């Protein structure tokens, strides 16, 4: 069957990297895992070897019968459920029946941001996410160059990201244009909803115009007085750019807006 470019189908075929994903998830037989886009089932097979219970969500209808045949026994034993659906339209609370879960997935690049945003902002968040992303995206998430962004701060608000390893493009069939990486996000349990709203309002305002200094961006959205309180409380250089400010400082700044 021909790989569908429109569905981001680049199948990971090198065992070493499939094993690294499972290791990063620290899977045990009592875990419940969601795999997004099982594809041909190579990662699925590795996840099932840990004895964990698995729910796969696959959008490509044509792959479903192949997966059902390949994993017939696991499905019969109740260890695997395959759902044919667009992951962005799923309700994790409903499919996990409210149980704690982890995500381990080689996700399609065209919806990397949407998947991360969806699962981190859900009420029923995963405990961990082990994802394959483009290398550059993984580096942005962990702020490899020391600069924060809306993406890295969004992830860090909800959890702790870790760069696991690079996957060279040749490890996939067909090969994508760029290298990939495995990124692990350990997700925090308790998030203050009011603070979450203030935090996201604040970072969107601060990063609104890339060339502007943070102060000039903030005064478009907030009163001079509020902006002064933030700068005084965090003892910030008035000329600082948003990308220089770290997550803990953003959280402190958001608290002044509660
Ligand atoms: N897990 C396999 C592997 O590691 O080789 C396949 C990974 S491939 C990068 C992405 C998979 O996600 C494909 O099987 C594709 O059909 C599926 N997919 C694409 N868009 C999806 C969506 N919106 N919801 C669920 N699955 C999707």
py3Dmol code that shows the C-alpha trace and the ligand (Angstrom):
import py3Dmol

protein = """\
ATOM      1  CA  UNK A   1       0.000   0.000   0.000  1.00  0.00           C
ATOM      2  CA  UNK A   2       1.362   3.418  -0.967  1.00  0.00           C
ATOM      3  CA  UNK A   3       2.209   5.784   1.919  1.00  0.00           C
ATOM      4  CA  UNK A   4      -0.168   8.758   2.047  1.00  0.00           C
ATOM      5  CA  UNK A   5       1.714  12.040   2.148  1.00  0.00           C
ATOM      6  CA  UNK A   6      -1.459  13.924   3.085  1.00  0.00           C
ATOM      7  CA  UNK A   7      -1.633  11.882   6.316  1.00  0.00           C
ATOM      8  CA  UNK A   8       2.038  12.378   7.192  1.00  0.00           C
ATOM      9  CA  UNK A   9       2.820   8.703   6.672  1.00  0.00           C
ATOM     10  CA  UNK A  10       6.539   8.189   7.321  1.00  0.00           C
ATOM     11  CA  UNK A  11       6.896   4.791   8.903  1.00  0.00           C
ATOM     12  CA  UNK A  12       9.627   4.319  11.501  1.00  0.00           C
ATOM     13  CA  UNK A  13      11.430   1.104  10.655  1.00  0.00           C
ATOM     14  CA  UNK A  14      14.553   1.038  12.827  1.00  0.00           C
ATOM     15  CA  UNK A  15      14.131  -1.090  15.925  1.00  0.00           C
ATOM     16  CA  UNK A  16      16.589   0.916  18.045  1.00  0.00           C
ATOM     17  CA  UNK A  17      14.381   4.024  17.869  1.00  0.00           C
ATOM     18  CA  UNK A  18      11.129   2.148  18.440  1.00  0.00           C
ATOM     19  CA  UNK A  19      12.723   0.688  21.590  1.00  0.00           C
ATOM     20  CA  UNK A  20      13.910   4.120  22.708  1.00  0.00           C
ATOM     21  CA  UNK A  21      10.336   5.430  22.533  1.00  0.00           C
ATOM     22  CA  UNK A  22       9.028   2.620  24.689  1.00  0.00           C
ATOM     23  CA  UNK A  23      11.909   3.101  27.173  1.00  0.00           C
ATOM     24  CA  UNK A  24      11.245   6.845  27.385  1.00  0.00           C
ATOM     25  CA  UNK A  25       7.611   6.135  28.290  1.00  0.00           C
ATOM     26  CA  UNK A  26       8.718   3.874  31.190  1.00  0.00           C
ATOM     27  CA  UNK A  27       5.832   1.598  30.338  1.00  0.00           C
ATOM     28  CA  UNK A  28       4.669  -1.087  32.765  1.00  0.00           C
ATOM     29  CA  UNK A  29       2.021  -3.769  32.471  1.00  0.00           C
ATOM     30  CA  UNK A  30      -0.427  -1.693  34.513  1.00  0.00           C
ATOM     31  CA  UNK A  31      -0.212   1.331  32.203  1.00  0.00           C
ATOM     32  CA  UNK A  32      -2.840   2.476  29.758  1.00  0.00           C
ATOM     33  CA  UNK A  33      -1.311   3.947  26.598  1.00  0.00           C
ATOM     34  CA  UNK A  34      -2.735   5.858  23.647  1.00  0.00           C
ATOM     35  CA  UNK A  35      -0.856   5.540  20.372  1.00  0.00           C
ATOM     36  CA  UNK A  36      -1.777   8.111  17.735  1.00  0.00           C
ATOM     37  CA  UNK A  37      -1.405   6.836  14.166  1.00  0.00           C
ATOM     38  CA  UNK A  38      -0.264   3.199  14.536  1.00  0.00           C
ATOM     39  CA  UNK A  39       0.332   2.956  10.785  1.00  0.00           C
ATOM     40  CA  UNK A  40       1.731  -0.513  10.017  1.00  0.00           C
ATOM     41  CA  UNK A  41       1.914  -1.367  13.712  1.00  0.00           C
ATOM     42  CA  UNK A  42       5.697  -1.474  14.301  1.00  0.00           C
ATOM     43  CA  UNK A  43       5.614   0.787  17.348  1.00  0.00           C
ATOM     44  CA  UNK A  44       2.309  -0.822  18.401  1.00  0.00           C
ATOM     45  CA  UNK A  45       4.068  -4.174  18.574  1.00  0.00           C
ATOM     46  CA  UNK A  46       6.848  -2.805  20.799  1.00  0.00           C
ATOM     47  CA  UNK A  47       4.369  -1.106  23.131  1.00  0.00           C
ATOM     48  CA  UNK A  48       2.327  -4.302  23.470  1.00  0.00           C
ATOM     49  CA  UNK A  49       5.464  -6.287  24.402  1.00  0.00           C
ATOM     50  CA  UNK A  50       5.580  -4.344  27.684  1.00  0.00           C
ATOM     51  CA  UNK A  51       2.220  -5.869  28.636  1.00  0.00           C
ATOM     52  CA  UNK A  52       0.513  -2.483  28.741  1.00  0.00           C
ATOM     53  CA  UNK A  53      -3.075  -1.960  27.623  1.00  0.00           C
ATOM     54  CA  UNK A  54      -3.181   0.066  24.417  1.00  0.00           C
ATOM     55  CA  UNK A  55      -5.672   2.217  22.546  1.00  0.00           C
ATOM     56  CA  UNK A  56      -4.678   3.099  18.964  1.00  0.00           C
ATOM     57  CA  UNK A  57      -6.305   5.950  17.060  1.00  0.00           C
ATOM     58  CA  UNK A  58      -5.802   5.786  13.299  1.00  0.00           C
ATOM     59  CA  UNK A  59      -7.395   8.049  10.712  1.00  0.00           C
ATOM     60  CA  UNK A  60      -6.500   6.002   7.640  1.00  0.00           C
ATOM     61  CA  UNK A  61      -9.418   3.615   7.114  1.00  0.00           C
ATOM     62  CA  UNK A  62      -7.391   1.407   4.790  1.00  0.00           C
ATOM     63  CA  UNK A  63      -4.930   0.509   7.573  1.00  0.00           C
ATOM     64  CA  UNK A  64      -7.569  -0.682  10.028  1.00  0.00           C
ATOM     65  CA  UNK A  65      -8.161  -4.218   8.618  1.00  0.00           C
ATOM     66  CA  UNK A  66      -4.389  -4.821   8.430  1.00  0.00           C
ATOM     67  CA  UNK A  67      -3.943  -3.787  12.046  1.00  0.00           C
ATOM     68  CA  UNK A  68      -6.929  -5.837  13.160  1.00  0.00           C
ATOM     69  CA  UNK A  69      -5.507  -8.893  11.502  1.00  0.00           C
ATOM     70  CA  UNK A  70      -1.966  -8.374  12.787  1.00  0.00           C
ATOM     71  CA  UNK A  71      -3.099  -7.848  16.383  1.00  0.00           C
ATOM     72  CA  UNK A  72      -6.058 -10.216  16.384  1.00  0.00           C
ATOM     73  CA  UNK A  73      -4.936 -11.930  19.613  1.00  0.00           C
ATOM     74  CA  UNK A  74      -4.282  -8.755  21.556  1.00  0.00           C
ATOM     75  CA  UNK A  75      -7.689  -7.412  20.557  1.00  0.00           C
ATOM     76  CA  UNK A  76      -9.346 -10.678  21.644  1.00  0.00           C
ATOM     77  CA  UNK A  77      -7.551 -10.553  24.996  1.00  0.00           C
ATOM     78  CA  UNK A  78      -8.749  -6.992  25.594  1.00  0.00           C
ATOM     79  CA  UNK A  79      -5.183  -5.598  25.541  1.00  0.00           C
ATOM     80  CA  UNK A  80      -5.710  -3.533  22.389  1.00  0.00           C
ATOM     81  CA  UNK A  81      -8.473  -1.379  21.009  1.00  0.00           C
ATOM     82  CA  UNK A  82      -8.225   0.206  17.583  1.00  0.00           C
ATOM     83  CA  UNK A  83     -10.311   3.304  16.928  1.00  0.00           C
ATOM     84  CA  UNK A  84     -10.730   4.643  13.400  1.00  0.00           C
ATOM     85  CA  UNK A  85     -10.898   8.403  13.920  1.00  0.00           C
ATOM     86  CA  UNK A  86      -9.131  11.730  13.556  1.00  0.00           C
ATOM     87  CA  UNK A  87      -7.207  12.088  16.826  1.00  0.00           C
ATOM     88  CA  UNK A  88      -8.102  15.777  17.009  1.00  0.00           C
ATOM     89  CA  UNK A  89     -11.766  14.799  17.272  1.00  0.00           C
ATOM     90  CA  UNK A  90     -11.326  12.328  20.114  1.00  0.00           C
ATOM     91  CA  UNK A  91     -12.205  12.854  23.752  1.00  0.00           C
ATOM     92  CA  UNK A  92      -9.434  11.287  25.889  1.00  0.00           C
ATOM     93  CA  UNK A  93     -11.698  11.113  28.941  1.00  0.00           C
ATOM     94  CA  UNK A  94     -14.250   9.105  27.005  1.00  0.00           C
ATOM     95  CA  UNK A  95     -11.843   6.665  25.369  1.00  0.00           C
ATOM     96  CA  UNK A  96      -9.813   6.019  28.530  1.00  0.00           C
ATOM     97  CA  UNK A  97     -12.969   5.961  30.692  1.00  0.00           C
ATOM     98  CA  UNK A  98     -11.287   8.529  32.897  1.00  0.00           C
ATOM     99  CA  UNK A  99      -8.251   6.354  33.696  1.00  0.00           C
ATOM    100  CA  UNK A 100      -4.699   7.784  33.838  1.00  0.00           C
ATOM    101  CA  UNK A 101      -2.849   7.281  30.560  1.00  0.00           C
ATOM    102  CA  UNK A 102       0.361   7.939  28.648  1.00  0.00           C
ATOM    103  CA  UNK A 103       0.812   8.808  24.976  1.00  0.00           C
ATOM    104  CA  UNK A 104       3.535   7.133  22.915  1.00  0.00           C
ATOM    105  CA  UNK A 105       3.366   8.052  19.246  1.00  0.00           C
ATOM    106  CA  UNK A 106       5.174   8.742  16.025  1.00  0.00           C
ATOM    107  CA  UNK A 107       2.775  11.503  15.091  1.00  0.00           C
ATOM    108  CA  UNK A 108       2.181  13.031  11.657  1.00  0.00           C
ATOM    109  CA  UNK A 109       4.172  16.268  11.341  1.00  0.00           C
ATOM    110  CA  UNK A 110       1.303  18.247   9.820  1.00  0.00           C
ATOM    111  CA  UNK A 111      -0.541  18.239  13.158  1.00  0.00           C
ATOM    112  CA  UNK A 112       2.324  18.176  15.704  1.00  0.00           C
ATOM    113  CA  UNK A 113       1.369  21.526  17.243  1.00  0.00           C
ATOM    114  CA  UNK A 114      -2.349  20.729  17.268  1.00  0.00           C
ATOM    115  CA  UNK A 115      -1.781  17.363  18.989  1.00  0.00           C
ATOM    116  CA  UNK A 116       0.485  18.846  21.677  1.00  0.00           C
ATOM    117  CA  UNK A 117      -1.914  21.704  22.306  1.00  0.00           C
ATOM    118  CA  UNK A 118      -4.952  19.436  22.405  1.00  0.00           C
ATOM    119  CA  UNK A 119      -3.604  16.912  24.901  1.00  0.00           C
ATOM    120  CA  UNK A 120      -1.930  19.448  27.183  1.00  0.00           C
ATOM    121  CA  UNK A 121      -4.978  21.677  27.432  1.00  0.00           C
ATOM    122  CA  UNK A 122      -7.436  18.794  27.915  1.00  0.00           C
ATOM    123  CA  UNK A 123      -9.068  18.359  31.308  1.00  0.00           C
ATOM    124  CA  UNK A 124      -7.961  14.720  31.201  1.00  0.00           C
ATOM    125  CA  UNK A 125      -4.277  15.162  30.367  1.00  0.00           C
ATOM    126  CA  UNK A 126      -1.802  12.310  29.842  1.00  0.00           C
ATOM    127  CA  UNK A 127       0.843  11.627  32.522  1.00  0.00           C
ATOM    128  CA  UNK A 128       3.547  11.503  29.873  1.00  0.00           C
ATOM    129  CA  UNK A 129       3.857  12.120  26.167  1.00  0.00           C
ATOM    130  CA  UNK A 130       6.610  10.480  24.112  1.00  0.00           C
ATOM    131  CA  UNK A 131       6.442  11.937  20.629  1.00  0.00           C
ATOM    132  CA  UNK A 132       8.394  11.960  17.408  1.00  0.00           C
ATOM    133  CA  UNK A 133       8.568  15.485  15.997  1.00  0.00           C
ATOM    134  CA  UNK A 134      10.736  17.232  13.457  1.00  0.00           C
ATOM    135  CA  UNK A 135      14.166  17.736  15.059  1.00  0.00           C
ATOM    136  CA  UNK A 136      13.839  21.500  14.822  1.00  0.00           C
ATOM    137  CA  UNK A 137      10.483  21.432  16.649  1.00  0.00           C
ATOM    138  CA  UNK A 138      11.910  19.243  19.441  1.00  0.00           C
ATOM    139  CA  UNK A 139      14.822  21.673  19.792  1.00  0.00           C
ATOM    140  CA  UNK A 140      12.421  24.595  19.992  1.00  0.00           C
ATOM    141  CA  UNK A 141      10.364  22.847  22.665  1.00  0.00           C
ATOM    142  CA  UNK A 142      13.430  22.347  24.900  1.00  0.00           C
ATOM    143  CA  UNK A 143      14.824  25.831  24.021  1.00  0.00           C
ATOM    144  CA  UNK A 144      18.114  24.401  22.739  1.00  0.00           C
ATOM    145  CA  UNK A 145      19.231  27.861  21.564  1.00  0.00           C
ATOM    146  CA  UNK A 146      18.260  29.434  24.899  1.00  0.00           C
ATOM    147  CA  UNK A 147      15.291  31.279  23.387  1.00  0.00           C
ATOM    148  CA  UNK A 148      11.747  30.708  24.543  1.00  0.00           C
ATOM    149  CA  UNK A 149       8.741  30.710  22.215  1.00  0.00           C
ATOM    150  CA  UNK A 150       4.998  30.293  22.555  1.00  0.00           C
ATOM    151  CA  UNK A 151       5.488  26.582  21.804  1.00  0.00           C
ATOM    152  CA  UNK A 152       8.207  25.985  24.425  1.00  0.00           C
ATOM    153  CA  UNK A 153       6.410  28.030  27.075  1.00  0.00           C
ATOM    154  CA  UNK A 154       3.097  26.281  26.413  1.00  0.00           C
ATOM    155  CA  UNK A 155       4.752  22.903  26.925  1.00  0.00           C
ATOM    156  CA  UNK A 156       6.672  24.090  29.999  1.00  0.00           C
ATOM    157  CA  UNK A 157       3.551  25.542  31.598  1.00  0.00           C
ATOM    158  CA  UNK A 158       2.009  22.074  31.612  1.00  0.00           C
ATOM    159  CA  UNK A 159       5.063  19.925  32.121  1.00  0.00           C
ATOM    160  CA  UNK A 160       8.730  19.252  31.715  1.00  0.00           C
ATOM    161  CA  UNK A 161      10.070  18.488  28.242  1.00  0.00           C
ATOM    162  CA  UNK A 162      13.185  16.417  27.594  1.00  0.00           C
ATOM    163  CA  UNK A 163      15.043  15.865  24.323  1.00  0.00           C
ATOM    164  CA  UNK A 164      15.578  12.101  24.105  1.00  0.00           C
ATOM    165  CA  UNK A 165      17.435  11.500  20.845  1.00  0.00           C
ATOM    166  CA  UNK A 166      17.730  12.440  17.181  1.00  0.00           C
ATOM    167  CA  UNK A 167      16.249  10.055  14.609  1.00  0.00           C
ATOM    168  CA  UNK A 168      17.968  10.397  11.224  1.00  0.00           C
ATOM    169  CA  UNK A 169      15.574  10.784   8.295  1.00  0.00           C
ATOM    170  CA  UNK A 170      16.844   7.508   6.798  1.00  0.00           C
ATOM    171  CA  UNK A 171      15.199   5.574   9.654  1.00  0.00           C
ATOM    172  CA  UNK A 172      11.778   6.233   8.068  1.00  0.00           C
ATOM    173  CA  UNK A 173      10.080   4.792   4.992  1.00  0.00           C
ATOM    174  CA  UNK A 174       9.480   6.902   2.994  1.00  0.00           C
ATOM    175  CA  UNK A 175      12.191   9.234   4.216  1.00  0.00           C
ATOM    176  CA  UNK A 176      11.004  12.721   5.261  1.00  0.00           C
ATOM    177  CA  UNK A 177      13.001  15.794   4.149  1.00  0.00           C
ATOM    178  CA  UNK A 178      14.412  16.524   7.605  1.00  0.00           C
ATOM    179  CA  UNK A 179      15.686  14.631  10.653  1.00  0.00           C
ATOM    180  CA  UNK A 180      13.346  13.941  13.547  1.00  0.00           C
ATOM    181  CA  UNK A 181      13.713  13.604  17.288  1.00  0.00           C
ATOM    182  CA  UNK A 182      12.034  11.883  20.194  1.00  0.00           C
ATOM    183  CA  UNK A 183      10.783  14.288  22.804  1.00  0.00           C
ATOM    184  CA  UNK A 184       9.413  13.320  26.211  1.00  0.00           C
ATOM    185  CA  UNK A 185       7.005  15.558  28.107  1.00  0.00           C
ATOM    186  CA  UNK A 186       6.368  14.739  31.770  1.00  0.00           C
ATOM    187  CA  UNK A 187       3.011  16.364  32.425  1.00  0.00           C
ATOM    188  CA  UNK A 188       2.190  18.120  35.717  1.00  0.00           C
ATOM    189  CA  UNK A 189      -0.874  17.024  37.631  1.00  0.00           C
ATOM    190  CA  UNK A 190      -2.458  20.170  38.953  1.00  0.00           C
ATOM    191  CA  UNK A 191      -2.923  23.243  36.853  1.00  0.00           C
ATOM    192  CA  UNK A 192      -4.652  26.366  38.143  1.00  0.00           C
ATOM    193  CA  UNK A 193      -7.235  27.185  35.456  1.00  0.00           C
ATOM    194  CA  UNK A 194      -7.311  30.939  36.227  1.00  0.00           C
ATOM    195  CA  UNK A 195      -3.552  31.136  36.119  1.00  0.00           C
ATOM    196  CA  UNK A 196      -3.537  29.142  32.856  1.00  0.00           C
ATOM    197  CA  UNK A 197      -5.782  31.728  31.222  1.00  0.00           C
ATOM    198  CA  UNK A 198      -3.735  34.698  32.449  1.00  0.00           C
ATOM    199  CA  UNK A 199      -0.482  32.971  31.439  1.00  0.00           C
ATOM    200  CA  UNK A 200      -1.607  32.270  27.870  1.00  0.00           C
ATOM    201  CA  UNK A 201      -3.085  35.773  27.443  1.00  0.00           C
ATOM    202  CA  UNK A 202       0.208  37.183  28.649  1.00  0.00           C
ATOM    203  CA  UNK A 203       2.557  35.156  26.441  1.00  0.00           C
ATOM    204  CA  UNK A 204       0.401  35.705  23.340  1.00  0.00           C
ATOM    205  CA  UNK A 205       0.492  39.448  23.993  1.00  0.00           C
ATOM    206  CA  UNK A 206       4.234  39.430  24.685  1.00  0.00           C
ATOM    207  CA  UNK A 207       5.129  37.527  21.499  1.00  0.00           C
ATOM    208  CA  UNK A 208       2.559  39.279  19.281  1.00  0.00           C
ATOM    209  CA  UNK A 209       5.078  41.349  17.295  1.00  0.00           C
ATOM    210  CA  UNK A 210       8.414  39.608  16.948  1.00  0.00           C
ATOM    211  CA  UNK A 211      10.504  42.680  16.282  1.00  0.00           C
ATOM    212  CA  UNK A 212       9.132  44.671  19.189  1.00  0.00           C
ATOM    213  CA  UNK A 213      10.502  44.667  22.704  1.00  0.00           C
ATOM    214  CA  UNK A 214       8.311  42.917  25.223  1.00  0.00           C
ATOM    215  CA  UNK A 215       7.241  46.141  26.935  1.00  0.00           C
ATOM    216  CA  UNK A 216       5.900  47.645  23.689  1.00  0.00           C
ATOM    217  CA  UNK A 217       3.962  44.461  23.003  1.00  0.00           C
ATOM    218  CA  UNK A 218       2.455  44.319  26.486  1.00  0.00           C
ATOM    219  CA  UNK A 219       1.206  47.915  26.576  1.00  0.00           C
ATOM    220  CA  UNK A 220      -1.012  47.132  23.583  1.00  0.00           C
ATOM    221  CA  UNK A 221      -2.898  44.563  25.679  1.00  0.00           C
ATOM    222  CA  UNK A 222      -2.476  45.776  29.307  1.00  0.00           C
ATOM    223  CA  UNK A 223      -2.482  49.108  31.163  1.00  0.00           C
ATOM    224  CA  UNK A 224       0.875  50.894  31.777  1.00  0.00           C
ATOM    225  CA  UNK A 225       0.325  50.287  35.450  1.00  0.00           C
ATOM    226  CA  UNK A 226      -0.004  46.503  35.083  1.00  0.00           C
ATOM    227  CA  UNK A 227       3.036  46.360  32.827  1.00  0.00           C
ATOM    228  CA  UNK A 228       5.048  48.388  35.368  1.00  0.00           C
ATOM    229  CA  UNK A 229       4.100  45.976  38.137  1.00  0.00           C
ATOM    230  CA  UNK A 230       5.356  43.042  36.034  1.00  0.00           C
ATOM    231  CA  UNK A 231       8.643  44.746  35.212  1.00  0.00           C
ATOM    232  CA  UNK A 232       9.244  45.843  38.811  1.00  0.00           C
ATOM    233  CA  UNK A 233       8.269  42.540  40.369  1.00  0.00           C
ATOM    234  CA  UNK A 234      10.566  40.555  38.064  1.00  0.00           C
ATOM    235  CA  UNK A 235      13.257  43.224  38.045  1.00  0.00           C
ATOM    236  CA  UNK A 236      13.383  43.206  34.234  1.00  0.00           C
ATOM    237  CA  UNK A 237      15.459  45.314  31.880  1.00  0.00           C
ATOM    238  CA  UNK A 238      12.924  47.634  30.134  1.00  0.00           C
ATOM    239  CA  UNK A 239      14.438  46.683  26.770  1.00  0.00           C
ATOM    240  CA  UNK A 240      14.180  42.910  27.260  1.00  0.00           C
ATOM    241  CA  UNK A 241      12.721  40.732  24.522  1.00  0.00           C
ATOM    242  CA  UNK A 242      10.070  38.135  25.345  1.00  0.00           C
ATOM    243  CA  UNK A 243      12.230  35.208  24.132  1.00  0.00           C
ATOM    244  CA  UNK A 244      14.782  35.897  26.918  1.00  0.00           C
ATOM    245  CA  UNK A 245      12.325  35.346  29.742  1.00  0.00           C
ATOM    246  CA  UNK A 246      12.128  31.923  31.355  1.00  0.00           C
ATOM    247  CA  UNK A 247       9.044  29.952  32.319  1.00  0.00           C
ATOM    248  CA  UNK A 248       9.250  30.582  36.094  1.00  0.00           C
ATOM    249  CA  UNK A 249       9.330  34.342  35.455  1.00  0.00           C
ATOM    250  CA  UNK A 250       6.335  34.135  33.102  1.00  0.00           C
ATOM    251  CA  UNK A 251       4.369  32.289  35.757  1.00  0.00           C
ATOM    252  CA  UNK A 252       5.285  34.954  38.340  1.00  0.00           C
ATOM    253  CA  UNK A 253       4.266  37.654  35.865  1.00  0.00           C
ATOM    254  CA  UNK A 254       0.937  35.923  35.183  1.00  0.00           C
ATOM    255  CA  UNK A 255       0.275  35.800  38.942  1.00  0.00           C
ATOM    256  CA  UNK A 256       0.366  39.602  39.075  1.00  0.00           C
ATOM    257  CA  UNK A 257      -2.615  39.589  36.694  1.00  0.00           C
ATOM    258  CA  UNK A 258      -4.835  37.288  38.823  1.00  0.00           C
TER     259      UNK A 258
END
"""
ligand_1 = """\
27
LIG
N 3.235 4.724 14.051
C 3.673 4.418 12.702
C 5.174 4.293 12.684
O 5.798 4.687 13.675
O 5.710 3.847 11.701
C 3.172 5.459 11.696
C 3.584 6.865 11.934
S 3.164 7.993 10.648
C 4.333 9.274 10.963
C 1.690 8.819 11.195
C 0.441 7.964 11.306
O -0.639 8.808 11.765
C -0.047 7.351 10.013
O -0.433 6.011 10.238
C -1.268 8.194 9.605
O -2.218 7.509 8.840
C -1.815 8.574 10.981
N -2.593 9.834 11.009
C -2.443 10.924 10.230
N -3.308 11.895 10.580
C -4.013 11.407 11.637
C -5.063 11.928 12.436
N -5.536 13.158 12.246
N -5.587 11.149 13.418
C -5.085 9.882 13.634
N -4.101 9.334 12.891
C -3.569 10.080 11.910
"""
view = py3Dmol.view(width=600, height=400)
view.addModel(protein, "pdb")
view.setStyle({"model": 0}, {"cartoon": {"style": "trace"}})
view.addModel(ligand_1, "xyz")
view.setStyle({"model": 1}, {"stick": {}})
view.zoomTo()
view.show()
